[in-house]
Amino acid sequence: MAPQLAVILLWAFLVAGSIFLLIGGIGLLRMPDFYSRIHPAGITDTLGAWLVLIGLMFASASWLVTVKLVMLLIFLFITSPLSSHALAKAAYLRGLRPMLGHQLEREAADD
């Protein structure tokens, strides 16, 4: 692959991943309750991290570094959704109940 194309792809993936991570951070602040906040954190965290790591693969000079990044991608693919699920289940078992539709409407009316 041409070095110039690798640099373009590197920056494209890094910028896209950063945008997804920024959107996820904004989603954490905007969502009304705990369970709603888990969703943008889990989804955008996984996709944003994948895009950043793929961008770093284009920057790596060694195939060994690329293999390590692929292993990290697989690890993130498995653990990020599982951790979101475990967090939600632990909160539910501890007694934290999700907000219902009428509670959300009342909260929106108070704002």
ChimeraX commands (.cxc) that place a marker at each C-alpha (Angstrom):
marker #1 position 0.00,0.00,0.00 radius 0.5
marker #1 position 1.26,3.46,-0.81 radius 0.5
marker #1 position 2.47,5.40,2.25 radius 0.5
marker #1 position 0.30,8.38,1.37 radius 0.5
marker #1 position -2.84,6.19,1.22 radius 0.5
marker #1 position -1.94,4.64,4.58 radius 0.5
marker #1 position -1.67,8.08,6.17 radius 0.5
marker #1 position -5.03,9.13,4.70 radius 0.5
marker #1 position -6.69,5.96,6.00 radius 0.5
marker #1 position -4.97,6.39,9.37 radius 0.5
marker #1 position -6.40,9.86,9.84 radius 0.5
marker #1 position -9.82,8.91,8.45 radius 0.5
marker #1 position -10.22,6.08,10.94 radius 0.5
marker #1 position -8.83,8.11,13.86 radius 0.5
marker #1 position -11.17,11.02,13.16 radius 0.5
marker #1 position -14.19,8.74,12.68 radius 0.5
marker #1 position -13.42,6.87,15.90 radius 0.5
marker #1 position -12.95,10.12,17.81 radius 0.5
marker #1 position -16.28,11.41,16.53 radius 0.5
marker #1 position -18.07,8.25,17.67 radius 0.5
marker #1 position -16.43,8.46,21.10 radius 0.5
marker #1 position -17.40,12.13,21.40 radius 0.5
marker #1 position -21.00,11.33,20.45 radius 0.5
marker #1 position -21.01,8.58,23.07 radius 0.5
marker #1 position -19.80,11.01,25.70 radius 0.5
marker #1 position -22.53,13.47,24.79 radius 0.5
marker #1 position -25.05,10.62,24.90 radius 0.5
marker #1 position -23.96,9.81,28.44 radius 0.5
marker #1 position -24.78,13.35,29.49 radius 0.5
marker #1 position -28.07,13.61,27.59 radius 0.5
marker #1 position -29.79,10.36,28.55 radius 0.5
marker #1 position -32.25,10.55,31.46 radius 0.5
marker #1 position -31.50,7.43,33.51 radius 0.5
marker #1 position -28.85,4.84,34.24 radius 0.5
marker #1 position -30.10,2.20,31.83 radius 0.5
marker #1 position -30.41,4.67,28.97 radius 0.5
marker #1 position -26.82,5.78,29.59 radius 0.5
marker #1 position -25.47,2.26,29.30 radius 0.5
marker #1 position -26.59,2.01,25.69 radius 0.5
marker #1 position -24.61,4.88,24.14 radius 0.5
marker #1 position -21.63,4.01,26.30 radius 0.5
marker #1 position -21.55,0.39,25.18 radius 0.5
marker #1 position -22.30,0.94,21.51 radius 0.5
marker #1 position -20.19,3.97,20.75 radius 0.5
marker #1 position -17.35,2.81,22.97 radius 0.5
marker #1 position -17.04,-0.42,21.01 radius 0.5
marker #1 position -17.32,1.15,17.56 radius 0.5
marker #1 position -15.15,4.15,18.42 radius 0.5
marker #1 position -12.40,1.99,19.88 radius 0.5
marker #1 position -12.54,-0.32,16.85 radius 0.5
marker #1 position -12.14,2.59,14.45 radius 0.5
marker #1 position -9.24,4.05,16.42 radius 0.5
marker #1 position -7.48,0.68,16.60 radius 0.5
marker #1 position -7.97,0.06,12.89 radius 0.5
marker #1 position -6.46,3.48,12.25 radius 0.5
marker #1 position -3.50,2.55,14.42 radius 0.5
marker #1 position -3.03,-0.59,12.33 radius 0.5
marker #1 position -2.33,1.63,9.33 radius 0.5
marker #1 position 0.31,3.47,11.38 radius 0.5
marker #1 position 2.09,0.34,12.61 radius 0.5
marker #1 position 5.35,-0.50,10.92 radius 0.5
marker #1 position 5.51,-4.07,12.17 radius 0.5
marker #1 position 3.19,-6.98,11.50 radius 0.5
marker #1 position 3.63,-7.99,15.17 radius 0.5
marker #1 position 2.06,-4.72,16.30 radius 0.5
marker #1 position -0.82,-5.29,13.88 radius 0.5
marker #1 position -1.41,-8.79,15.25 radius 0.5
marker #1 position -1.50,-7.38,18.79 radius 0.5
marker #1 position -4.01,-4.74,17.72 radius 0.5
marker #1 position -6.20,-7.43,16.12 radius 0.5
marker #1 position -6.09,-9.39,19.37 radius 0.5
marker #1 position -7.12,-6.24,21.22 radius 0.5
marker #1 position -10.01,-5.75,18.76 radius 0.5
marker #1 position -11.26,-9.27,19.45 radius 0.5
marker #1 position -10.96,-8.70,23.19 radius 0.5
marker #1 position -12.95,-5.45,22.96 radius 0.5
marker #1 position -15.56,-7.09,20.73 radius 0.5
marker #1 position -16.22,-9.68,23.43 radius 0.5
marker #1 position -15.82,-7.71,26.65 radius 0.5
marker #1 position -17.52,-4.37,25.92 radius 0.5
marker #1 position -21.05,-5.71,25.34 radius 0.5
marker #1 position -20.65,-8.22,28.16 radius 0.5
marker #1 position -19.59,-5.53,30.60 radius 0.5
marker #1 position -22.57,-3.36,29.65 radius 0.5
marker #1 position -24.89,-6.31,30.22 radius 0.5
marker #1 position -23.26,-7.20,33.54 radius 0.5
marker #1 position -23.50,-3.60,34.72 radius 0.5
marker #1 position -27.21,-3.41,33.86 radius 0.5
marker #1 position -27.96,-6.74,35.49 radius 0.5
marker #1 position -26.07,-5.84,38.67 radius 0.5
marker #1 position -27.94,-2.53,38.91 radius 0.5
marker #1 position -31.27,-4.27,38.41 radius 0.5
marker #1 position -30.51,-6.91,41.03 radius 0.5
marker #1 position -29.52,-4.17,43.50 radius 0.5
marker #1 position -32.97,-2.63,43.09 radius 0.5
marker #1 position -32.41,0.17,40.58 radius 0.5
marker #1 position -35.48,0.15,38.36 radius 0.5
marker #1 position -35.63,1.71,34.89 radius 0.5
marker #1 position -37.60,4.91,34.37 radius 0.5
marker #1 position -40.97,4.35,32.71 radius 0.5
marker #1 position -42.62,6.46,30.03 radius 0.5
marker #1 position -44.74,8.55,32.39 radius 0.5
marker #1 position -41.72,9.28,34.60 radius 0.5
marker #1 position -39.78,10.49,31.56 radius 0.5
marker #1 position -42.68,12.74,30.50 radius 0.5
marker #1 position -42.91,14.23,34.00 radius 0.5
marker #1 position -39.16,14.90,34.05 radius 0.5
marker #1 position -39.33,16.57,30.63 radius 0.5
marker #1 position -42.20,18.76,31.78 radius 0.5
marker #1 position -40.19,19.91,34.82 radius 0.5
marker #1 position -37.39,21.15,32.57 radius 0.5
marker link #1:1,2 radius 0.2
marker link #1:2,3 radius 0.2
marker link #1:3,4 radius 0.2
marker link #1:4,5 radius 0.2
marker link #1:5,6 radius 0.2
marker link #1:6,7 radius 0.2
marker link #1:7,8 radius 0.2
marker link #1:8,9 radius 0.2
marker link #1:9,10 radius 0.2
marker link #1:10,11 radius 0.2
marker link #1:11,12 radius 0.2
marker link #1:12,13 radius 0.2
marker link #1:13,14 radius 0.2
marker link #1:14,15 radius 0.2
marker link #1:15,16 radius 0.2
marker link #1:16,17 radius 0.2
marker link #1:17,18 radius 0.2
marker link #1:18,19 radius 0.2
marker link #1:19,20 radius 0.2
marker link #1:20,21 radius 0.2
marker link #1:21,22 radius 0.2
marker link #1:22,23 radius 0.2
marker link #1:23,24 radius 0.2
marker link #1:24,25 radius 0.2
marker link #1:25,26 radius 0.2
marker link #1:26,27 radius 0.2
marker link #1:27,28 radius 0.2
marker link #1:28,29 radius 0.2
marker link #1:29,30 radius 0.2
marker link #1:30,31 radius 0.2
marker link #1:31,32 radius 0.2
marker link #1:32,33 radius 0.2
marker link #1:33,34 radius 0.2
marker link #1:34,35 radius 0.2
marker link #1:35,36 radius 0.2
marker link #1:36,37 radius 0.2
marker link #1:37,38 radius 0.2
marker link #1:38,39 radius 0.2
marker link #1:39,40 radius 0.2
marker link #1:40,41 radius 0.2
marker link #1:41,42 radius 0.2
marker link #1:42,43 radius 0.2
marker link #1:43,44 radius 0.2
marker link #1:44,45 radius 0.2
marker link #1:45,46 radius 0.2
marker link #1:46,47 radius 0.2
marker link #1:47,48 radius 0.2
marker link #1:48,49 radius 0.2
marker link #1:49,50 radius 0.2
marker link #1:50,51 radius 0.2
marker link #1:51,52 radius 0.2
marker link #1:52,53 radius 0.2
marker link #1:53,54 radius 0.2
marker link #1:54,55 radius 0.2
marker link #1:55,56 radius 0.2
marker link #1:56,57 radius 0.2
marker link #1:57,58 radius 0.2
marker link #1:58,59 radius 0.2
marker link #1:59,60 radius 0.2
marker link #1:60,61 radius 0.2
marker link #1:61,62 radius 0.2
marker link #1:62,63 radius 0.2
marker link #1:63,64 radius 0.2
marker link #1:64,65 radius 0.2
marker link #1:65,66 radius 0.2
marker link #1:66,67 radius 0.2
marker link #1:67,68 radius 0.2
marker link #1:68,69 radius 0.2
marker link #1:69,70 radius 0.2
marker link #1:70,71 radius 0.2
marker link #1:71,72 radius 0.2
marker link #1:72,73 radius 0.2
marker link #1:73,74 radius 0.2
marker link #1:74,75 radius 0.2
marker link #1:75,76 radius 0.2
marker link #1:76,77 radius 0.2
marker link #1:77,78 radius 0.2
marker link #1:78,79 radius 0.2
marker link #1:79,80 radius 0.2
marker link #1:80,81 radius 0.2
marker link #1:81,82 radius 0.2
marker link #1:82,83 radius 0.2
marker link #1:83,84 radius 0.2
marker link #1:84,85 radius 0.2
marker link #1:85,86 radius 0.2
marker link #1:86,87 radius 0.2
marker link #1:87,88 radius 0.2
marker link #1:88,89 radius 0.2
marker link #1:89,90 radius 0.2
marker link #1:90,91 radius 0.2
marker link #1:91,92 radius 0.2
marker link #1:92,93 radius 0.2
marker link #1:93,94 radius 0.2
marker link #1:94,95 radius 0.2
marker link #1:95,96 radius 0.2
marker link #1:96,97 radius 0.2
marker link #1:97,98 radius 0.2
marker link #1:98,99 radius 0.2
marker link #1:99,100 radius 0.2
marker link #1:100,101 radius 0.2
marker link #1:101,102 radius 0.2
marker link #1:102,103 radius 0.2
marker link #1:103,104 radius 0.2
marker link #1:104,105 radius 0.2
marker link #1:105,106 radius 0.2
marker link #1:106,107 radius 0.2
marker link #1:107,108 radius 0.2
marker link #1:108,109 radius 0.2
marker link #1:109,110 radius 0.2
marker link #1:110,111 radius 0.2
view
